[in-house]
Amino acid sequence: MSRVSRTKLKEIKKEFITLMAKPENKENRMRFFVIDERFHKLLNEKCKN
């Protein structure tokens, strides 16, 4: 996996927040965070972090 610059990460974060703030995404917001939490847990287990 290649490295991502801080500037790019900030840009991605800003776009993500804008996307999640849209009314049509309100219903899916909680589901996304549950999936994201599970993904990070799995990633940490596989990478031994």
C-alpha distance matrix in Angstrom:
0.0 3.8 6.7 9.3 12.9 15.5 17.5 15.0 14.6 18.4 18.8 16.7 18.7 21.9 21.3 20.5 23.7 25.7 24.6 25.5 28.7 30.1 33.0 31.9 28.7 30.7 31.3 27.6 26.5 27.3 25.8 22.4 22.4 23.5 20.6 18.1 19.7 19.6 15.9 15.2 17.8 16.3 12.7 14.7 16.8 14.3 12.4 15.9 15.5
3.8 0.0 3.8 6.6 9.9 13.0 14.8 12.6 12.8 16.5 16.9 15.4 17.8 20.6 20.3 20.1 23.2 25.0 24.4 25.6 28.6 30.0 33.2 32.3 29.3 31.4 32.4 28.9 27.5 28.7 27.6 24.0 23.9 25.5 22.9 20.0 21.8 22.2 18.5 17.6 20.4 19.4 15.8 17.4 19.9 17.6 15.3 18.5 17.6
6.7 3.8 0.0 3.8 6.6 9.6 11.8 10.2 10.2 13.8 14.7 13.8 15.7 18.6 18.9 18.9 21.6 23.6 23.5 24.6 27.3 29.1 32.4 32.0 28.9 30.7 32.1 28.7 26.9 28.1 27.5 23.9 23.3 25.2 23.1 19.9 21.4 22.4 19.0 17.4 20.4 20.1 16.4 17.4 20.4 18.7 16.0 18.8 17.1
9.3 6.6 3.8 0.0 3.8 6.6 8.3 6.4 6.7 10.2 11.0 10.3 12.4 15.0 15.4 15.8 18.4 20.2 20.4 21.7 24.2 26.0 29.4 29.2 26.3 28.1 29.8 26.7 24.7 26.3 26.0 22.2 21.8 24.1 22.2 18.9 20.7 22.2 19.0 17.5 20.9 20.9 17.5 18.6 21.9 20.7 18.2 20.9 18.8
12.9 9.9 6.6 3.8 0.0 3.8 5.3 5.2 6.3 8.7 9.9 10.6 12.3 14.3 15.5 16.4 18.4 20.1 21.0 22.4 24.4 26.4 30.0 30.2 27.4 29.1 31.2 28.3 26.1 27.8 27.9 24.2 23.6 26.2 24.7 21.2 22.9 24.8 21.8 20.0 23.4 23.9 20.5 21.3 24.8 23.8 21.2 23.5 21.0
15.5 13.0 9.6 6.6 3.8 0.0 3.8 5.4 5.0 6.1 8.6 9.8 10.3 12.2 14.2 15.0 16.4 18.3 19.8 20.8 22.4 24.8 28.3 29.0 26.2 27.5 29.8 27.2 24.6 26.2 26.9 23.3 22.2 25.1 24.2 20.5 21.9 24.3 21.7 19.6 23.0 24.1 21.0 21.3 25.0 24.6 22.0 23.9 21.0
17.5 14.8 11.8 8.3 5.3 3.8 0.0 3.8 5.4 5.2 6.3 8.7 9.9 10.7 12.5 14.2 15.5 16.8 18.5 20.1 21.3 23.4 27.1 27.8 25.4 27.0 29.5 27.2 24.7 26.8 27.6 23.9 23.3 26.5 25.5 22.0 23.9 26.3 23.8 22.1 25.6 26.6 23.6 24.4 28.0 27.5 25.1 27.3 24.5
15.0 12.6 10.2 6.4 5.2 5.4 3.8 0.0 3.8 5.4 5.0 6.1 8.6 9.9 10.6 12.1 14.2 15.4 16.4 18.3 20.0 21.7 25.4 25.7 23.2 25.1 27.4 24.8 22.7 24.9 25.2 21.5 21.3 24.4 23.0 19.7 22.0 24.1 21.3 20.1 23.8 24.4 21.5 22.7 26.2 25.5 23.4 25.9 23.5
14.6 12.8 10.2 6.7 6.3 5.0 5.4 3.8 0.0 3.8 5.4 5.0 6.1 8.6 9.9 10.3 12.2 14.2 15.1 16.2 18.2 20.4 23.9 24.2 21.4 22.9 25.1 22.5 20.0 21.9 22.4 18.7 18.1 21.2 20.1 16.6 18.6 21.0 18.4 16.9 20.5 21.6 18.8 19.8 23.4 23.0 21.1 23.3 20.6
18.4 16.5 13.8 10.2 8.7 6.1 5.2 5.4 3.8 0.0 3.8 5.5 5.0 6.2 8.6 9.8 10.6 12.3 14.2 15.3 16.5 18.9 22.5 23.4 20.8 22.1 24.7 22.6 19.9 22.0 23.0 19.5 18.8 22.2 21.6 18.2 20.0 22.9 20.8 19.2 22.8 24.2 21.7 22.5 26.2 26.2 24.3 26.2 23.3
18.8 16.9 14.7 11.0 9.9 8.6 6.3 5.0 5.4 3.8 0.0 3.8 5.4 5.2 6.3 8.6 10.0 10.7 12.4 14.4 15.5 17.3 21.0 21.7 19.5 21.3 23.9 21.8 19.6 22.2 23.0 19.4 19.4 22.9 22.0 18.9 21.4 23.9 21.6 20.7 24.4 25.5 23.1 24.4 27.9 27.6 26.0 28.3 25.7
16.7 15.4 13.8 10.3 10.6 9.8 8.7 6.1 5.0 5.5 3.8 0.0 3.8 5.5 5.1 6.0 8.6 9.9 10.4 12.2 14.2 15.9 19.4 19.6 17.0 19.0 21.3 18.8 16.7 19.2 19.6 16.0 16.2 19.5 18.4 15.4 18.1 20.5 18.1 17.5 21.3 22.1 19.9 21.6 25.0 24.6 23.3 25.8 23.4
18.7 17.8 15.7 12.4 12.3 10.3 9.9 8.6 6.1 5.0 5.4 3.8 0.0 3.8 5.5 5.0 6.1 8.6 9.8 10.5 12.2 14.6 18.0 18.8 16.0 17.2 19.7 17.5 14.9 17.1 18.2 14.7 14.3 17.8 17.4 14.3 16.5 19.4 17.6 16.6 20.2 21.7 19.8 21.0 24.5 24.7 23.5 25.5 22.8
21.9 20.6 18.6 15.0 14.3 12.2 10.7 9.9 8.6 6.2 5.2 5.5 3.8 0.0 3.8 5.4 5.3 6.3 8.7 10.1 10.7 12.9 16.6 17.7 15.5 16.8 19.8 18.2 15.7 18.4 19.8 16.6 16.5 20.2 20.0 17.2 19.6 22.5 20.9 20.2 23.7 25.3 23.5 24.7 28.2 28.4 27.2 29.3 26.5
21.3 20.3 18.9 15.4 15.5 14.2 12.5 10.6 9.9 8.6 6.3 5.1 5.5 3.8 0.0 3.8 5.5 5.1 6.1 8.7 9.9 11.2 15.0 15.4 13.4 15.5 18.2 16.4 14.5 17.7 18.5 15.3 16.0 19.6 18.9 16.6 19.5 22.0 20.2 20.2 23.8 24.9 23.2 25.0 28.3 28.2 27.4 29.8 27.4
20.5 20.1 18.9 15.8 16.4 15.0 14.2 12.1 10.3 9.8 8.6 6.0 5.0 5.4 3.8 0.0 3.8 5.4 5.0 6.1 8.5 10.3 13.7 13.9 11.2 13.0 15.4 13.2 11.1 14.0 14.9 11.6 12.2 15.8 15.2 13.0 15.9 18.5 17.0 17.0 20.5 21.7 20.5 22.3 25.3 25.6 25.0 27.3 25.0
23.7 23.2 21.6 18.4 18.4 16.4 15.5 14.2 12.2 10.6 10.0 8.6 6.1 5.3 5.5 3.8 0.0 3.8 5.4 5.2 6.1 8.9 12.1 13.4 10.9 11.7 14.8 13.4 10.7 13.6 15.3 12.6 12.6 16.4 16.7 14.5 16.8 19.8 19.0 18.7 21.9 23.7 22.7 24.0 27.2 27.8 27.2 29.1 26.5
25.7 25.0 23.6 20.2 20.1 18.3 16.8 15.4 14.2 12.3 10.7 9.9 8.6 6.3 5.1 5.4 3.8 0.0 3.8 5.6 5.2 6.8 10.5 11.8 10.2 11.7 15.0 14.0 12.1 15.5 17.0 14.6 15.3 19.0 19.1 17.3 20.0 22.7 21.8 21.9 25.2 26.6 25.6 27.3 30.4 30.8 30.3 32.4 29.9
24.6 24.4 23.5 20.4 21.0 19.8 18.5 16.4 15.1 14.2 12.4 10.4 9.8 8.7 6.1 5.0 5.4 3.8 0.0 3.8 5.5 5.7 9.2 9.3 7.4 9.7 12.5 11.1 9.8 13.5 14.4 11.9 13.5 16.9 16.6 15.4 18.4 20.7 19.7 20.5 23.7 24.8 24.1 26.1 28.9 29.1 29.1 31.3 29.2
25.5 25.6 24.6 21.7 22.4 20.8 20.1 18.3 16.2 15.3 14.4 12.2 10.5 10.1 8.7 6.1 5.2 5.6 3.8 0.0 3.8 5.5 8.0 8.7 5.8 6.9 9.8 8.6 6.5 10.1 11.6 9.6 10.6 14.1 14.5 13.5 16.0 18.6 18.2 18.9 21.8 23.3 23.0 24.7 27.4 28.1 28.3 30.2 28.0
28.7 28.6 27.3 24.2 24.4 22.4 21.3 20.0 18.2 16.5 15.5 14.2 12.2 10.7 9.9 8.5 6.1 5.2 5.5 3.8 0.0 3.8 6.3 8.6 7.1 7.2 10.8 10.9 8.9 12.2 14.4 13.0 13.7 17.1 17.9 17.0 19.1 22.0 21.8 22.2 25.0 26.8 26.5 28.0 30.8 31.7 31.6 33.4 31.0
30.1 30.0 29.1 26.0 26.4 24.8 23.4 21.7 20.4 18.9 17.3 15.9 14.6 12.9 11.2 10.3 8.9 6.8 5.7 5.5 3.8 0.0 3.8 5.5 5.5 6.8 10.1 10.6 9.9 13.5 15.0 13.9 15.5 18.6 19.1 18.6 21.2 23.6 23.3 24.3 27.1 28.5 28.3 30.2 32.8 33.4 33.6 35.6 33.5
33.0 33.2 32.4 29.4 30.0 28.3 27.1 25.4 23.9 22.5 21.0 19.4 18.0 16.6 15.0 13.7 12.1 10.5 9.2 8.0 6.3 3.8 0.0 3.8 5.4 5.3 8.2 10.0 10.0 13.1 14.8 14.6 16.3 18.9 19.8 20.0 22.3 24.5 24.8 25.9 28.4 29.8 30.1 31.9 34.2 35.1 35.7 37.5 35.5
31.9 32.3 32.0 29.2 30.2 29.0 27.8 25.7 24.2 23.4 21.7 19.6 18.8 17.7 15.4 13.9 13.4 11.8 9.3 8.7 8.6 5.5 3.8 0.0 3.8 5.6 7.1 8.3 9.6 12.8 13.5 13.5 15.9 18.1 18.4 19.1 21.7 23.4 23.5 25.2 27.6 28.6 29.0 31.2 33.3 33.9 34.7 36.8 35.1
28.7 29.3 28.9 26.3 27.4 26.2 25.4 23.2 21.4 20.8 19.5 17.0 16.0 15.5 13.4 11.2 10.9 10.2 7.4 5.8 7.1 5.5 5.4 3.8 0.0 3.8 5.5 5.3 6.1 9.5 10.2 9.8 12.2 14.5 14.9 15.3 18.0 19.7 19.9 21.4 23.9 24.9 25.3 27.5 29.6 30.2 31.0 33.0 31.3
30.7 31.4 30.7 28.1 29.1 27.5 27.0 25.1 22.9 22.1 21.3 19.0 17.2 16.8 15.5 13.0 11.7 11.7 9.7 6.9 7.2 6.8 5.3 5.6 3.8 0.0 3.8 5.5 5.3 7.9 9.8 10.2 11.7 13.9 15.2 15.8 17.7 19.8 20.5 21.8 23.9 25.4 26.1 27.8 29.9 31.0 31.8 33.4 31.6
31.3 32.4 32.1 29.8 31.2 29.8 29.5 27.4 25.1 24.7 23.9 21.3 19.7 19.8 18.2 15.4 14.8 15.0 12.5 9.8 10.8 10.1 8.2 7.1 5.5 3.8 0.0 3.8 5.7 7.0 7.9 9.5 11.5 12.7 14.0 15.4 17.2 18.7 19.8 21.6 23.2 24.5 25.7 27.5 29.2 30.3 31.6 33.1 31.7
27.6 28.9 28.7 26.7 28.3 27.2 27.2 24.8 22.5 22.6 21.8 18.8 17.5 18.2 16.4 13.2 13.4 14.0 11.1 8.6 10.9 10.6 10.0 8.3 5.3 5.5 3.8 0.0 3.8 5.7 5.3 6.1 8.9 10.2 10.7 12.1 14.4 15.6 16.4 18.4 20.2 21.2 22.2 24.3 26.0 26.9 28.1 29.9 28.6
26.5 27.5 26.9 24.7 26.1 24.6 24.7 22.7 20.0 19.9 19.6 16.7 14.9 15.7 14.5 11.1 10.7 12.1 9.8 6.5 8.9 9.9 10.0 9.6 6.1 5.3 5.7 3.8 0.0 3.8 5.5 5.2 6.5 8.9 10.1 10.6 12.5 14.6 15.3 16.6 18.6 20.2 20.9 22.6 24.6 25.8 26.7 28.2 26.5
27.3 28.7 28.1 26.3 27.8 26.2 26.8 24.9 21.9 22.0 22.2 19.2 17.1 18.4 17.7 14.0 13.6 15.5 13.5 10.1 12.2 13.5 13.1 12.8 9.5 7.9 7.0 5.7 3.8 0.0 3.8 5.4 5.3 6.4 8.8 9.8 10.7 12.6 14.3 15.5 16.8 18.7 20.0 21.3 23.0 24.6 25.7 26.9 25.3
25.8 27.6 27.5 26.0 27.9 26.9 27.6 25.2 22.4 23.0 23.0 19.6 18.2 19.8 18.5 14.9 15.3 17.0 14.4 11.6 14.4 15.0 14.8 13.5 10.2 9.8 7.9 5.3 5.5 3.8 0.0 3.8 5.5 5.2 6.3 8.6 10.0 10.9 12.4 14.4 15.6 16.8 18.3 20.2 21.5 22.7 24.3 25.7 24.6
22.4 24.0 23.9 22.2 24.2 23.3 23.9 21.5 18.7 19.5 19.4 16.0 14.7 16.6 15.3 11.6 12.6 14.6 11.9 9.6 13.0 13.9 14.6 13.5 9.8 10.2 9.5 6.1 5.2 5.4 3.8 0.0 3.8 5.5 5.2 6.0 8.6 10.0 10.4 12.2 14.3 15.3 16.2 18.2 20.0 20.9 22.1 23.8 22.4
22.4 23.9 23.3 21.8 23.6 22.2 23.3 21.3 18.1 18.8 19.4 16.2 14.3 16.5 16.0 12.2 12.6 15.3 13.5 10.6 13.7 15.5 16.3 15.9 12.2 11.7 11.5 8.9 6.5 5.3 5.5 3.8 0.0 3.8 5.4 4.8 6.0 8.6 9.6 10.4 12.2 14.1 15.0 16.3 18.3 19.8 20.7 21.9 20.2
23.5 25.5 25.2 24.1 26.2 25.1 26.5 24.4 21.2 22.2 22.9 19.5 17.8 20.2 19.6 15.8 16.4 19.0 16.9 14.1 17.1 18.6 18.9 18.1 14.5 13.9 12.7 10.2 8.9 6.4 5.2 5.5 3.8 0.0 3.8 5.4 5.2 6.3 8.7 10.1 10.8 12.5 14.3 15.6 16.8 18.6 20.0 21.0 19.8
20.6 22.9 23.1 22.2 24.7 24.2 25.5 23.0 20.1 21.6 22.0 18.4 17.4 20.0 18.9 15.2 16.7 19.1 16.6 14.5 17.9 19.1 19.8 18.4 14.9 15.2 14.0 10.7 10.1 8.8 6.3 5.2 5.4 3.8 0.0 3.8 5.5 5.2 6.1 8.7 9.9 10.6 12.1 14.2 15.4 16.5 18.1 19.7 18.9
18.1 20.0 19.9 18.9 21.2 20.5 22.0 19.7 16.6 18.2 18.9 15.4 14.3 17.2 16.6 13.0 14.5 17.3 15.4 13.5 17.0 18.6 20.0 19.1 15.3 15.8 15.4 12.1 10.6 9.8 8.6 6.0 4.8 5.4 3.8 0.0 3.8 5.5 5.0 6.2 8.6 9.9 10.4 12.2 14.3 15.3 16.2 17.8 16.5
19.7 21.8 21.4 20.7 22.9 21.9 23.9 22.0 18.6 20.0 21.4 18.1 16.5 19.6 19.5 15.9 16.8 20.0 18.4 16.0 19.1 21.2 22.3 21.7 18.0 17.7 17.2 14.4 12.5 10.7 10.0 8.6 6.0 5.2 5.5 3.8 0.0 3.8 5.4 5.3 6.3 8.7 9.9 10.7 12.5 14.4 15.4 16.2 14.7
19.6 22.2 22.4 22.2 24.8 24.3 26.3 24.1 21.0 22.9 23.9 20.5 19.4 22.5 22.0 18.5 19.8 22.7 20.7 18.6 22.0 23.6 24.5 23.4 19.7 19.8 18.7 15.6 14.6 12.6 10.9 10.0 8.6 6.3 5.2 5.5 3.8 0.0 3.8 5.5 5.1 6.2 8.5 9.9 10.7 12.3 14.2 15.1 14.6
15.9 18.5 19.0 19.0 21.8 21.7 23.8 21.3 18.4 20.8 21.6 18.1 17.6 20.9 20.2 17.0 19.0 21.8 19.7 18.2 21.8 23.3 24.8 23.5 19.9 20.5 19.8 16.4 15.3 14.3 12.4 10.4 9.6 8.7 6.1 5.0 5.4 3.8 0.0 3.8 5.4 5.2 6.0 8.6 9.9 10.5 12.0 13.8 13.3
15.2 17.6 17.4 17.5 20.0 19.6 22.1 20.1 16.9 19.2 20.7 17.5 16.6 20.2 20.2 17.0 18.7 21.9 20.5 18.9 22.2 24.3 25.9 25.2 21.4 21.8 21.6 18.4 16.6 15.5 14.4 12.2 10.4 10.1 8.7 6.2 5.3 5.5 3.8 0.0 3.8 5.4 5.0 6.0 8.5 9.8 10.3 11.6 10.3
17.8 20.4 20.4 20.9 23.4 23.0 25.6 23.8 20.5 22.8 24.4 21.3 20.2 23.7 23.8 20.5 21.9 25.2 23.7 21.8 25.0 27.1 28.4 27.6 23.9 23.9 23.2 20.2 18.6 16.8 15.6 14.3 12.2 10.8 9.9 8.6 6.3 5.1 5.4 3.8 0.0 3.8 5.5 5.2 6.3 8.7 10.0 10.3 9.6
16.3 19.4 20.1 20.9 23.9 24.1 26.6 24.4 21.6 24.2 25.5 22.1 21.7 25.3 24.9 21.7 23.7 26.6 24.8 23.3 26.8 28.5 29.8 28.6 24.9 25.4 24.5 21.2 20.2 18.7 16.8 15.3 14.1 12.5 10.6 9.9 8.7 6.2 5.2 5.4 3.8 0.0 3.8 5.4 5.1 6.2 8.5 9.7 10.3
12.7 15.8 16.4 17.5 20.5 21.0 23.6 21.5 18.8 21.7 23.1 19.9 19.8 23.5 23.2 20.5 22.7 25.6 24.1 23.0 26.5 28.3 30.1 29.0 25.3 26.1 25.7 22.2 20.9 20.0 18.3 16.2 15.0 14.3 12.1 10.4 9.9 8.5 6.0 5.0 5.5 3.8 0.0 3.8 5.5 5.2 6.0 8.2 8.3
14.7 17.4 17.4 18.6 21.3 21.3 24.4 22.7 19.8 22.5 24.4 21.6 21.0 24.7 25.0 22.3 24.0 27.3 26.1 24.7 28.0 30.2 31.9 31.2 27.5 27.8 27.5 24.3 22.6 21.3 20.2 18.2 16.3 15.6 14.2 12.2 10.7 9.9 8.6 6.0 5.2 5.4 3.8 0.0 3.8 5.5 5.2 5.6 4.9
16.8 19.9 20.4 21.9 24.8 25.0 28.0 26.2 23.4 26.2 27.9 25.0 24.5 28.2 28.3 25.3 27.2 30.4 28.9 27.4 30.8 32.8 34.2 33.3 29.6 29.9 29.2 26.0 24.6 23.0 21.5 20.0 18.3 16.8 15.4 14.3 12.5 10.7 9.9 8.5 6.3 5.1 5.5 3.8 0.0 3.8 5.6 5.1 6.7
14.3 17.6 18.7 20.7 23.8 24.6 27.5 25.5 23.0 26.2 27.6 24.6 24.7 28.4 28.2 25.6 27.8 30.8 29.1 28.1 31.7 33.4 35.1 33.9 30.2 31.0 30.3 26.9 25.8 24.6 22.7 20.9 19.8 18.6 16.5 15.3 14.4 12.3 10.5 9.8 8.7 6.2 5.2 5.5 3.8 0.0 3.8 5.6 8.0
12.4 15.3 16.0 18.2 21.2 22.0 25.1 23.4 21.1 24.3 26.0 23.3 23.5 27.2 27.4 25.0 27.2 30.3 29.1 28.3 31.6 33.6 35.7 34.7 31.0 31.8 31.6 28.1 26.7 25.7 24.3 22.1 20.7 20.0 18.1 16.2 15.4 14.2 12.0 10.3 10.0 8.5 6.0 5.2 5.6 3.8 0.0 3.8 5.5
15.9 18.5 18.8 20.9 23.5 23.9 27.3 25.9 23.3 26.2 28.3 25.8 25.5 29.3 29.8 27.3 29.1 32.4 31.3 30.2 33.4 35.6 37.5 36.8 33.0 33.4 33.1 29.9 28.2 26.9 25.7 23.8 21.9 21.0 19.7 17.8 16.2 15.1 13.8 11.6 10.3 9.7 8.2 5.6 5.1 5.6 3.8 0.0 3.8
15.5 17.6 17.1 18.8 21.0 21.0 24.5 23.5 20.6 23.3 25.7 23.4 22.8 26.5 27.4 25.0 26.5 29.9 29.2 28.0 31.0 33.5 35.5 35.1 31.3 31.6 31.7 28.6 26.5 25.3 24.6 22.4 20.2 19.8 18.9 16.5 14.7 14.6 13.3 10.3 9.6 10.3 8.3 4.9 6.7 8.0 5.5 3.8 0.0
